[in-house]
Every structure is written in C-alpha cells, then in structure tokens.
Amino acid sequence: MIPVNEPLLNGNEKKYLNECIDTGWISSEGPFIKKFEEEFAKKSQKKYAVAVCNGTAALEIAIEALDIKEGDEVIMPAFTIISCASAIIKAGATPVLVDSDIETWNMNVQEIEAKITSKTKAIMVVHIYGLPVDMNPLLAIAKKHNLKIIEDAAEAHGQTYYGKPCGSFGDVSVFSFYPNKLITTGEGGMVLTDNEQVAERLRSLRNLCFTAHKRFVHEELGWNMRMTNLQAAVGVAQLERWDDSIKRKREIGKLYTELLKDVNGISLPVVKTDYADNIYWVFGILSKHKPAHVIMKQLGEKGIGTRPFFYPMHLQPILKKIGLYHNESYPNAEKMYNYGFYLPSGLALTDAQIHEVATILKEVLN
Ligand SMILES: *Cc1c(COP(=O)(O)O)cnc(C)c1O
C-alpha cells in the first residue's frame, strides 16, 4: 500500500522531543514555542506569530481578532475545507462564495467585486493545493473597498507570489501543521500579523483571555487553543528542513508531471504561472470523463491511497440546513469535486513509489 501521505520526521525531531522530556517542559510554557513562533514569523515576513493547537483554531481566532461578527459578510472560495466557512459562521457572520478558476483551482479573483455589499468586512484568501491566489488584483479590490484580508496559507508553506511568501499578505494569516502539510507538528497551527494589538488579542484569545493583572478574572471569553512545547519542538526541527522540503515537493510534482503528461483523459496541475511555480502541496488530477470516485476506487484496490478534492461549500448539507446557498451554483467547484482527486504526495514518498503510482494510474485509465 502506498499511503496518500506519510510525513518525514528524520531530522532533529526526536532530539528536541527528548529535550522537552528531560527538562520537563511539555506544556505551552516551554522554550520551543517562542523559538518556533519567532522563526516562523521571520520565514513568513510577518512581525508576530502566535502558535495554536491546529489550523482550524487559527482561523477561528483570526476572525475573532479582526472583530468580524454578526451581520458581517466574508468573501471566500466555494472550493476549500469546511474550517474556512465554519470559522466565519461561528463568529455569527456569513460566508459569501466565489467560484474557482478551473486551471489554477484557486478562487476566481474576477468574481469577487460582484459579491461585495455594504456588509462585506473581509476576503478570506485560500491558496489551494500548490499555487497561490492571484494576489495583486485581489489586494487592489480589498484596498478600494476597505476590506481586511484573512490569508489561509495552510497549504502554501514555502510558496511565494512574485517572490513574496504566502502568509505575508493577510491582515491576519494562518497556517496548519497537520501531518500532510509541508511543515508538521502532528497537530498545530499559526496565526500571523504585523499589527501589535491584533497579536496581543490573538495571544489572549488562544489562552482563555486571562487578564495580566488579575489571574482568573476575565473581561472576555476566549479558548484554550495553546500549542504544546512538544509540538513546537517538532516544528523547530521541521523548520530546519524547510528548504529541502520545498525542493522535494517540487521534485515530486515534476516527476509525476513527466510520467503522466501524455496520459489521455486527465489534466495535471498547472506547472507555473506568471507569479509562482507550483509547489505541489498535493499532486491533484482532474479527470476529463471518468468520475473521480471510480478512479479512486480502482486505485485503492491496487494499493494506491488517494483523496477526493474538497466538497464545495454550497453543497454542504449543514450549510444548506442553516439556510445558506439554496439557489447558488459554482460549476467549476462542482466539477473539481466530481472529477478531482489527488495522488500520494507526502514528503516521505520515494521516486520508486511515484513510478509505481504513475504506472498503476495509467493501467486504471486505459
Ligand atoms: C489543513 C487546512 C486547514 C485546517 O487545518 P487543521 O490543522 O487540520 O485544523 C485549514 N485550511 C486549509 C486550506 C487547509 O488545507
């Protein structure tokens, strides 16, 4: 069996974890947290980084820290993970959707302006699968309409837009460190900002809004979303390999592309755009005729792990149930769900495994 993802943990992870155990620093108070935050902020060209327990939590406090609340609208892609919509809805606001570009799989920036109303507060930008969103036109729209940017870079560690890091564009930006992400801490997330007050608020919200002067007296309700020193220890070790991981992801993408480029009936991820080279967080495939679930089932029977593409937000049963998206259609997002899936793409994947996956995929498609 070739799993869809296997992380690579062969650097200083074990050494730093042992340090945590030897020193007894296993809670969120330990020294690796600060180190991980500082180094991650530097890599992302942001002033402040606040480590949290996962990427979904990061989105939740990002929304809260920007004071997005009941009655507000946030524009976001129809094609993404539920965490994005969920964070907006839990704050009492409404996610307003735009369709995807069928080539890059990212939100179609051309469709944003038509969705802006007097209630729009922010745009949630999500870089999908390996290419960044086309930020310059999006930033111009945000500026013109005085909208905040929440940048979800959970799939874009190490990716850049015209040379500037993904995660550096948001008023608040978030990352995830789930094991299928380019940097992992097992579970984990990060929220970044250049605004000192927002950073303070993020720190407070992740830590139950304890007040500095009177412990156990609370002016506000927060969450316990703290990252542990154990997780940060793994994160610090992972950061040491950041450039190698980026390089390896691109090698994996390049090899799959070479092996699959002449196969009929599928389209492959865009190799590059004016603004970025694909970083292949995952190697996605868009089938032209055969539904994704049929191909995935056949691959599974031959020992190849896959995942379907995201299920679009406007089709989510829970979002329909709360009254959203009843007469809306996002044809590209629907097509991507019906015909899209991704191949094993983790950092521990070997070239031999990539050859095997490509051979079996060709068999299945013929
Ligand atoms: C993985 C991911 C998240 C959620 O991160 P978790 O750490 O799994 O909660 C959020 N947004 C995007 C785009 C993701 O890919």
The ligand as an SDF file (V2000), in Angstrom:
LIG
                    3D

 15 15  0  0  0  0  0  0  0  0999 V2000
   -5.4510   21.7790    6.5720 C   0  0  0  0  0  0  0  0  0  0  0  0
   -6.1840   23.0260    6.3160 C   0  0  0  0  0  0  0  0  0  0  0  0
   -6.8280   23.7380    7.3440 C   0  0  0  0  0  0  0  0  0  0  0  0
   -7.0780   23.1790    8.6990 C   0  0  0  0  0  0  0  0  0  0  0  0
   -6.0150   22.8520    9.4270 O   0  0  0  0  0  0  0  0  0  0  0  0
   -6.1220   21.8130   10.6570 P   0  0  0  0  0  0  0  0  0  0  0  0
   -4.7950   21.9730   11.2990 O   0  0  0  0  0  0  0  0  0  0  0  0
   -6.3320   20.4700   10.0660 O   0  0  0  0  0  0  0  0  0  0  0  0
   -7.2390   22.2550   11.5200 O   0  0  0  0  0  0  0  0  0  0  0  0
   -7.3670   24.9710    7.0490 C   0  0  0  0  0  0  0  0  0  0  0  0
   -7.3340   25.4710    5.7970 N   0  0  0  0  0  0  0  0  0  0  0  0
   -6.7830   24.7970    4.7780 C   0  0  0  0  0  0  0  0  0  0  0  0
   -6.7910   25.4140    3.4280 C   0  0  0  0  0  0  0  0  0  0  0  0
   -6.2160   23.5370    5.0000 C   0  0  0  0  0  0  0  0  0  0  0  0
   -5.6990   22.8590    3.9710 O   0  0  0  0  0  0  0  0  0  0  0  0
  1  2  1  0
  2  3  1  0
  2 14  2  0
  3  4  1  0
  3 10  2  0
  4  5  1  0
  5  6  1  0
  6  7  2  0
  6  8  1  0
  6  9  1  0
 10 11  1  0
 11 12  2  0
 12 13  1  0
 12 14  1  0
 14 15  1  0
M  END
$$$$
